[in-house]
Amino acid sequence: MTTAINRASGVAPTCIDEETTSILKYAEVCYEQSNGAFDITSGVFRRVWHVGRKTLPSQGEIDACLTRVGWDKVEHSDGKIYLSVPGMELDFGGVVKEYAADAAAILAKQLGIRHGLVNLGGDICIFGSQPSGEPWPIGIVHPLKANSPIATVSLLEGSLATSGGYERFMEIEGRRYSHLIDPRTGWPIDGLLSVSVVADQAIVAGSIASVALLQQQGDGLEWLERCDTPYLAVDSKLACHGHLVGRRAV
């Protein structure tokens, strides 16, 4: 579906199903709530920011991408979507994995499974305790030490999503740059190293974490506090902020 939409950018509207429409509506809410920091039209920046890059892109290259970025350039209604500028792209990477984790958990429960943990690349949905009655122990990865937890949390229900720029980055002219790009400027974000959030649904936890990462460090922490949900954020000095203690985290 995404490929068809992108191929038709600047040409004609594309018919979409109800599931895609629902995801688009959620992405629009994220865009509005984040003041444009969360924008699923920002995938075109991959053309200038990628792991094979050895020199910084010019402002001209970035400006060329910026003309093709912006949710305000998307025309959509129930059943159709149109990317109004040729070369625009939708990238559902910020929501689709979390959406799939939620969907898998719902399907498992419908099939009669009472105790389960769905883990899609660190986006976790839990329904019911372990068969023993104990909560599920979950490690939160250290942003600078692979396969090493920086914290642990035990969950009886709900979802946990962790986002960060530590796994994918670009090293250009001796400096590391995050793969997370601010869609308003076209430049990589230099903010929090990682954010983990607990919420009822993985798609909500993931989008809250993503919006926090797509801001400067202080603004990201303020956003997390306003969301009023359990979280753990790791800043550039490896200091931990927030908590993962609440009615679902023990």
VOLOZA-264001 format. One record per residue: residue in three letters; chain; residue number from 0; x, y, z of N, C-alpha, C in turn. Coordinates in steps of 0.05 Angstrom, whole numbers, plus 5000, padded with zeros to 4 digits. Layout:
N
ALA:A:NUM:X:Y:Z:X:Y:Z:X:Y:Z
...
This chain:
250
MET:A:0:5016:4976:5000:5000:5000:5000:5017:5025:5000
THR:A:1:5038:5026:5017:5055:5049:5018:5069:5055:4992
THR:A:2:5078:5033:4978:5091:5036:4953:5073:5049:4932
ALA:A:3:5048:5040:4931:5029:5051:4913:5023:5080:4918
ILE:A:4:5021:5087:4943:5016:5115:4950:5040:5133:4942
ASN:A:5:5064:5124:4947:5088:5139:4941:5092:5142:4910
ARG:A:6:5086:5121:4896:5089:5122:4867:5070:5142:4854
ALA:A:7:5047:5146:4867:5027:5164:4856:5030:5193:4865
SER:A:8:5052:5199:4880:5055:5226:4890:5057:5246:4867
GLY:A:9:5041:5267:4870:5040:5288:4849:5026:5280:4824
VAL:A:10:5014:5256:4824:5000:5247:4800:4970:5244:4804
ALA:A:11:4963:5227:4824:4934:5222:4828:4930:5210:4856
PRO:A:12:4906:5213:4867:4899:5200:4893:4901:5170:4891
THR:A:13:4906:5158:4915:4907:5128:4917:4885:5119:4935
CYS:A:14:4871:5098:4928:4850:5087:4945:4864:5071:4967
ILE:A:15:4853:5074:4991:4865:5060:5015:4843:5046:5030
ASP:A:16:4851:5025:5045:4832:5010:5061:4828:5023:5089
GLU:A:17:4809:5012:5104:4803:5023:5130:4826:5022:5149
GLU:A:18:4842:5001:5148:4865:4999:5167:4885:5021:5161
THR:A:19:4891:5025:5136:4910:5047:5129:4899:5074:5136
THR:A:20:4873:5078:5132:4860:5103:5140:4863:5108:5170
SER:A:21:4859:5087:5186:4862:5090:5215:4890:5098:5223
ILE:A:22:4910:5085:5211:4938:5091:5217:4944:5120:5209
LEU:A:23:4934:5129:5186:4939:5156:5177:4927:5176:5196
LYS:A:24:4903:5171:5206:4890:5189:5225:4906:5191:5251
TYR:A:25:4917:5168:5260:4933:5168:5284:4959:5184:5279
ALA:A:26:4971:5180:5256:4996:5195:5249:4990:5225:5248
GLU:A:27:4967:5233:5239:4960:5261:5238:4958:5273:5266
VAL:A:28:4946:5258:5285:4944:5267:5313:4973:5270:5324
CYS:A:29:4990:5252:5318:5018:5254:5328:5032:5279:5317
TYR:A:30:5027:5284:5291:5038:5308:5279:5028:5333:5293
GLU:A:31:5003:5335:5298:4991:5358:5311:5001:5361:5340
GLN:A:32:5002:5339:5355:5010:5340:5382:5039:5347:5386
SER:A:33:5056:5340:5366:5084:5344:5368:5094:5370:5354
ASN:A:34:5075:5387:5345:5082:5411:5331:5099:5406:5306
GLY:A:35:5093:5384:5293:5106:5377:5268:5132:5361:5271
ALA:A:36:5140:5354:5295:5164:5338:5299:5160:5309:5289
PHE:A:37:5137:5299:5292:5130:5272:5284:5115:5274:5257
ASP:A:38:5128:5267:5236:5117:5272:5209:5124:5248:5191
ILE:A:39:5104:5232:5183:5110:5208:5168:5116:5214:5138
THR:A:40:5118:5239:5131:5127:5246:5104:5157:5251:5103
SER:A:41:5171:5247:5125:5199:5254:5126:5218:5233:5116
GLY:A:42:5208:5211:5104:5225:5190:5094:5244:5199:5072
VAL:A:43:5238:5220:5058:5255:5229:5036:5283:5237:5045
PHE:A:44:5285:5243:5071:5312:5251:5081:5332:5228:5079
ARG:A:45:5322:5204:5076:5341:5181:5072:5358:5185:5047
ARG:A:46:5349:5202:5029:5365:5206:5005:5391:5221:5010
VAL:A:47:5391:5237:5032:5415:5252:5038:5429:5244:5064
TRP:A:48:5413:5231:5082:5425:5221:5107:5423:5191:5107
HIS:A:49:5446:5178:5103:5447:5149:5103:5474:5139:5111
VAL:A:50:5476:5114:5118:5501:5103:5130:5525:5105:5111
GLY:A:51:5520:5106:5085:5542:5108:5067:5553:5136:5062
ARG:A:52:5540:5155:5075:5548:5183:5072:5575:5188:5085
LYS:A:53:5593:5202:5072:5620:5208:5083:5624:5238:5087
THR:A:54:5608:5254:5075:5610:5283:5079:5582:5294:5086
LEU:A:55:5581:5316:5099:5556:5329:5106:5541:5338:5081
PRO:A:56:5515:5334:5080:5500:5344:5057:5500:5375:5057
SER:A:57:5497:5386:5034:5496:5415:5032:5468:5424:5040
GLN:A:58:5465:5449:5047:5439:5460:5054:5420:5458:5029
GLY:A:59:5432:5460:5005:5415:5458:4981:5403:5430:4979
GLU:A:60:5418:5409:4985:5407:5382:4985:5385:5379:5005
ILE:A:61:5389:5390:5029:5369:5388:5049:5344:5404:5042
ASP:A:62:5347:5428:5031:5325:5444:5023:5308:5430:5001
ALA:A:63:5322:5416:4983:5307:5401:4962:5289:5380:4974
CYS:A:64:5298:5367:4996:5281:5348:5010:5258:5362:5025
LEU:A:65:5264:5384:5037:5244:5399:5053:5220:5406:5036
THR:A:66:5224:5411:5010:5201:5418:4993:5182:5395:4990
ARG:A:67:5192:5370:4996:5175:5346:4993:5166:5335:5020
VAL:A:68:5170:5350:5041:5163:5341:5068:5142:5360:5080
GLY:A:69:5123:5348:5094:5103:5364:5108:5075:5351:5106
TRP:A:70:5065:5344:5129:5038:5332:5130:5017:5351:5118
ASP:A:71:5022:5377:5119:5003:5396:5108:5001:5394:5078
LYS:A:72:5020:5379:5065:5019:5375:5036:5004:5350:5029
VAL:A:73:4994:5336:5049:4979:5311:5044:4949:5316:5044
GLU:A:74:4936:5307:5023:4907:5309:5021:4895:5281:5025
HIS:A:75:4877:5279:5045:4867:5252:5051:4838:5254:5061
SER:A:76:4824:5233:5057:4797:5229:5067:4792:5200:5070
ASP:A:77:4770:5192:5081:4764:5163:5083:4765:5150:5056
GLY:A:78:4783:5132:5052:4784:5117:5027:4804:5127:5006
LYS:A:79:4816:5151:5010:4835:5161:4990:4857:5178:5003
ILE:A:80:4880:5179:4990:4902:5196:4999:4917:5206:4975
TYR:A:81:4926:5231:4976:4941:5243:4954:4965:5259:4965
LEU:A:82:4989:5252:4956:5013:5267:4963:5016:5288:4941
SER:A:83:5012:5313:4948:5009:5334:4928:5034:5342:4913
VAL:A:84:5057:5335:4924:5083:5343:4912:5097:5319:4900
PRO:A:85:5105:5320:4875:5120:5297:4863:5145:5291:4880
GLY:A:86:5149:5266:4884:5173:5257:4900:5168:5255:4929
MET:A:87:5144:5262:4939:5138:5258:4967:5136:5228:4973
GLU:A:88:5141:5221:4999:5139:5193:5008:5126:5192:5035
LEU:A:89:5111:5171:5039:5102:5165:5066:5120:5143:5078
ASP:A:90:5126:5145:5103:5142:5125:5117:5128:5119:5143
PHE:A:91:5116:5095:5145:5101:5087:5168:5119:5075:5190
GLY:A:92:5145:5077:5187:5163:5065:5206:5159:5073:5235
GLY:A:93:5149:5097:5239:5145:5107:5267:5121:5095:5281
VAL:A:94:5104:5081:5266:5079:5071:5279:5072:5042:5271
VAL:A:95:5082:5032:5249:5071:5007:5239:5080:4983:5255
LYS:A:96:5105:4983:5266:5114:4960:5282:5098:4958:5308
GLU:A:97:5094:4981:5320:5078:4982:5345:5049:4974:5340
TYR:A:98:5038:4983:5317:5011:4976:5310:5009:4945:5306
ALA:A:99:5029:4934:5294:5030:4905:5290:5032:4890:5316
ALA:A:100:5047:4900:5335:5049:4887:5361:5022:4887:5375
ASP:A:101:5008:4909:5374:4981:4911:5386:4962:4891:5373
ALA:A:102:4964:4890:5346:4946:4872:5331:4951:4843:5337
ALA:A:103:4977:4836:5340:4984:4808:5347:4974:4801:5374
ALA:A:104:4976:4819:5394:4966:4814:5421:4935:4810:5421
ILE:A:105:4921:4827:5405:4892:4824:5404:4884:4797:5391
LEU:A:106:4898:4789:5370:4892:4764:5357:4897:4741:5376
ALA:A:107:4919:4742:5391:4925:4720:5409:4904:4717:5430
LYS:A:108:4894:4739:5441:4873:4738:5461:4847:4727:5449
GLN:A:109:4841:4735:5424:4817:4724:5411:4819:4694:5407
LEU:A:110:4843:4684:5404:4847:4655:5401:4847:4640:5427
GLY:A:111:4843:4655:5449:4841:4642:5475:4866:4641:5491
ILE:A:112:4887:4653:5482:4912:4654:5498:4909:4674:5521
ARG:A:113:4914:4665:5545:4910:4681:5569:4935:4694:5579
HIS:A:114:4958:4683:5574:4984:4693:5584:5002:4697:5560
GLY:A:115:5010:4721:5555:5027:4724:5531:5044:4750:5531
LEU:A:116:5066:4749:5516:5083:4772:5511:5090:4772:5482
VAL:A:117:5084:4794:5469:5091:4799:5441:5114:4818:5440
ASN:A:118:5135:4810:5426:5159:4827:5425:5167:4830:5395
LEU:A:119:5163:4854:5384:5170:4860:5357:5193:4881:5357
GLY:A:120:5217:4871:5358:5240:4889:5358:5241:4908:5381
GLY:A:121:5233:4900:5405:5233:4917:5428:5207:4931:5434
ASP:A:122:5188:4929:5416:5161:4939:5422:5145:4916:5433
ILE:A:123:5137:4919:5458:5127:4896:5474:5098:4901:5482
CYS:A:124:5081:4880:5478:5054:4880:5488:5051:4856:5507
ILE:A:125:5039:4861:5530:5035:4840:5549:5005:4838:5556
PHE:A:126:4996:4813:5557:4968:4808:5566:4968:4785:5585
GLY:A:127:4962:4790:5610:4963:4770:5630:4991:4766:5641
SER:A:128:4992:4756:5666:5018:4751:5678:5030:4726:5665
GLN:A:129:5054:4719:5674:5065:4693:5667:5046:4671:5679
PRO:A:130:5047:4647:5668:5029:4626:5679:5033:4622:5708
SER:A:131:5056:4628:5719:5061:4625:5748:5048:4647:5764
GLY:A:132:5038:4668:5751:5026:4690:5765:5046:4713:5769
GLU:A:133:5071:4709:5762:5091:4730:5765:5090:4749:5741
PRO:A:134:5098:4774:5745:5100:4793:5723:5122:4786:5704
TRP:A:135:5122:4797:5680:5142:4792:5660:5166:4811:5665
PRO:A:136:5190:4801:5669:5214:4818:5672:5224:4827:5644
ILE:A:137:5228:4853:5641:5237:4864:5615:5261:4882:5620
GLY:A:138:5283:4876:5605:5306:4893:5606:5305:4916:5586
ILE:A:139:5313:4939:5594:5315:4962:5576:5344:4966:5568
VAL:A:140:5350:4964:5542:5377:4963:5532:5393:4988:5538
HIS:A:141:5418:4985:5545:5436:5008:5549:5441:5020:5522
PRO:A:142:5438:5047:5519:5442:5059:5493:5470:5058:5481
LEU:A:143:5490:5052:5498:5517:5051:5488:5531:5024:5492
LYS:A:144:5516:5005:5504:5527:4978:5508:5508:4957:5498
ALA:A:145:5514:4946:5475:5496:4927:5463:5492:4903:5481
ASN:A:146:5468:4893:5482:5461:4869:5498:5465:4872:5528
SER:A:147:5465:4897:5537:5468:4902:5566:5446:4920:5575
PRO:A:148:5430:4913:5595:5408:4930:5604:5418:4953:5621
ILE:A:149:5405:4976:5617:5410:4999:5635:5390:4999:5657
ALA:A:150:5368:4985:5654:5347:4983:5675:5329:4959:5668
THR:A:151:5314:4951:5688:5294:4930:5684:5267:4939:5695
VAL:A:152:5246:4928:5684:5220:4933:5693:5203:4908:5692
SER:A:153:5184:4904:5710:5167:4881:5710:5139:4890:5704
LEU:A:154:5126:4877:5684:5099:4885:5676:5080:4862:5678
LEU:A:155:5056:4869:5687:5034:4849:5688:5015:4852:5665
GLU:A:156:5014:4876:5653:4997:4882:5630:5006:4908:5617
GLY:A:157:4996:4913:5594:5003:4938:5580:5025:4934:5560
SER:A:158:5037:4956:5552:5058:4956:5531:5081:4973:5539
LEU:A:159:5104:4966:5528:5129:4981:5532:5143:4984:5505
ALA:A:160:5150:5009:5498:5165:5013:5473:5190:5030:5480
THR:A:161:5212:5022:5468:5238:5037:5471:5247:5047:5444
SER:A:162:5254:5072:5443:5264:5084:5418:5291:5098:5424
GLY:A:163:5308:5099:5405:5333:5113:5408:5349:5114:5382
GLY:A:164:5368:5131:5381:5385:5134:5357:5411:5119:5360
TYR:A:165:5413:5102:5380:5439:5088:5386:5444:5064:5368
GLU:A:166:5424:5052:5357:5428:5028:5341:5435:5035:5312
ARG:A:167:5423:5056:5302:5428:5065:5275:5439:5093:5276
PHE:A:168:5462:5097:5265:5474:5124:5265:5492:5127:5241
MET:A:169:5499:5151:5235:5517:5157:5213:5543:5170:5224
GLU:A:170:5565:5160:5215:5590:5173:5224:5602:5188:5200
ILE:A:171:5602:5215:5203:5610:5232:5182:5632:5251:5192
GLU:A:172:5654:5251:5179:5676:5269:5186:5683:5267:5216
GLY:A:173:5684:5242:5227:5692:5238:5254:5671:5243:5275
ARG:A:174:5646:5248:5267:5625:5253:5286:5601:5235:5280
ARG:A:175:5588:5226:5302:5564:5209:5299:5540:5227:5297
TYR:A:176:5522:5220:5278:5497:5234:5274:5474:5213:5277
SER:A:177:5454:5221:5291:5430:5203:5294:5416:5200:5267
HIS:A:178:5403:5176:5264:5387:5172:5240:5360:5186:5243
LEU:A:179:5354:5197:5267:5329:5211:5271:5332:5240:5261
ILE:A:180:5316:5247:5242:5318:5273:5229:5294:5291:5237
ASP:A:181:5300:5316:5244:5279:5335:5250:5266:5343:5223
PRO:A:182:5241:5336:5218:5229:5342:5192:5225:5371:5187
ARG:A:183:5228:5388:5208:5224:5416:5204:5250:5430:5195
THR:A:184:5273:5417:5200:5298:5429:5192:5314:5412:5173
GLY:A:185:5309:5386:5173:5324:5368:5156:5351:5359:5167
TRP:A:186:5356:5366:5192:5381:5359:5205:5377:5338:5228
PRO:A:187:5397:5321:5233:5394:5301:5255:5389:5314:5282
ILE:A:188:5374:5300:5298:5368:5309:5325:5392:5304:5343
ASP:A:189:5398:5322:5361:5419:5319:5381:5405:5322:5408
GLY:A:190:5392:5300:5417:5377:5302:5442:5381:5278:5460
LEU:A:191:5359:5266:5470:5361:5243:5488:5372:5219:5472
LEU:A:192:5386:5202:5487:5397:5178:5474:5376:5157:5471
SER:A:193:5359:5153:5491:5337:5133:5488:5314:5141:5506
VAL:A:194:5291:5131:5499:5267:5135:5515:5250:5110:5515
SER:A:195:5242:5101:5538:5224:5078:5541:5199:5088:5555
VAL:A:196:5176:5079:5545:5150:5088:5555:5132:5064:5558
VAL:A:197:5116:5065:5580:5095:5045:5585:5068:5058:5581
ALA:A:198:5051:5044:5566:5024:5054:5560:5006:5030:5556
ASP:A:199:4980:5035:5552:4961:5013:5547:4967:4999:5521
GLN:A:200:4975:5014:5500:4980:5004:5474:5008:5010:5465
ALA:A:201:5020:4992:5450:5047:4996:5440:5049:5020:5421
ILE:A:202:5028:5024:5405:5029:5047:5386:5029:5073:5401
VAL:A:203:5016:5075:5424:5017:5099:5440:5044:5102:5454
ALA:A:204:5054:5081:5466:5080:5082:5479:5101:5089:5459
GLY:A:205:5101:5078:5435:5121:5083:5415:5121:5111:5405
SER:A:206:5097:5122:5400:5095:5149:5389:5103:5170:5410
ILE:A:207:5096:5165:5436:5105:5183:5457:5136:5184:5458
ALA:A:208:5148:5160:5457:5177:5158:5458:5190:5172:5434
SER:A:209:5178:5167:5410:5189:5179:5386:5188:5209:5386
VAL:A:210:5166:5220:5395:5163:5250:5396:5184:5261:5416
ALA:A:211:5188:5248:5438:5208:5257:5458:5236:5258:5445
LEU:A:212:5242:5237:5429:5269:5236:5417:5272:5257:5395
LEU:A:213:5250:5265:5382:5252:5284:5360:5252:5313:5369
GLN:A:214:5260:5317:5394:5262:5344:5405:5289:5347:5419
GLN:A:215:5296:5372:5425:5320:5376:5441:5316:5364:5468
GLN:A:216:5338:5358:5482:5337:5342:5506:5317:5353:5527
GLY:A:217:5319:5378:5533:5301:5390:5553:5272:5389:5545
ASP:A:218:5267:5395:5520:5240:5395:5509:5228:5367:5509
GLY:A:219:5246:5347:5504:5236:5320:5504:5228:5311:5532
LEU:A:220:5243:5319:5552:5236:5312:5579:5210:5325:5588
GLU:A:221:5207:5350:5580:5182:5365:5586:5158:5351:5573
TRP:A:222:5161:5342:5548:5140:5328:5534:5132:5302:5549
LEU:A:223:5152:5287:5558:5146:5262:5572:5131:5268:5598
GLU:A:224:5138:5289:5612:5124:5296:5637:5095:5303:5631
ARG:A:225:5091:5318:5609:5064:5326:5602:5046:5302:5595
CYS:A:226:5059:5282:5583:5043:5258:5575:5034:5242:5599
ASP:A:227:5047:5246:5622:5038:5234:5647:5035:5203:5645
THR:A:228:5056:5191:5635:5056:5162:5633:5084:5152:5643
PRO:A:229:5086:5128:5654:5112:5119:5663:5133:5119:5641
TYR:A:230:5157:5129:5646:5178:5130:5625:5205:5129:5638
LEU:A:231:5225:5122:5622:5253:5124:5629:5268:5136:5605
ALA:A:232:5280:5159:5610:5296:5172:5589:5325:5173:5597
VAL:A:233:5342:5168:5577:5371:5169:5582:5382:5193:5566
ASP:A:234:5395:5211:5580:5405:5235:5566:5434:5230:5555
SER:A:235:5445:5251:5544:5471:5249:5530:5494:5242:5550
LYS:A:236:5490:5247:5576:5510:5240:5596:5504:5214:5610
LEU:A:237:5486:5199:5599:5477:5173:5609:5463:5175:5636
ALA:A:238:5453:5198:5643:5436:5202:5666:5408:5193:5660
CYS:A:239:5395:5179:5679:5368:5169:5675:5348:5189:5687
HIS:A:240:5326:5193:5673:5305:5211:5682:5278:5196:5682
GLY:A:241:5260:5204:5699:5233:5193:5699:5232:5168:5716
HIS:A:242:5212:5152:5711:5208:5127:5726:5191:5108:5710
LEU:A:243:5191:5084:5717:5173:5064:5705:5158:5051:5727
VAL:A:244:5147:5067:5745:5131:5057:5767:5103:5068:5764
GLY:A:245:5083:5051:5764:5056:5059:5761:5038:5036:5766
ARG:A:246:5014:5038:5756:4994:5016:5762:5000:4991:5745
ARG:A:247:5018:4993:5725:5025:4970:5709:5054:4961:5713
ALA:A:248:5071:4979:5723:5099:4973:5726:5105:4969:5756
VAL:A:249:5119:4948:5762:5125:4943:5791:5155:4937:5794
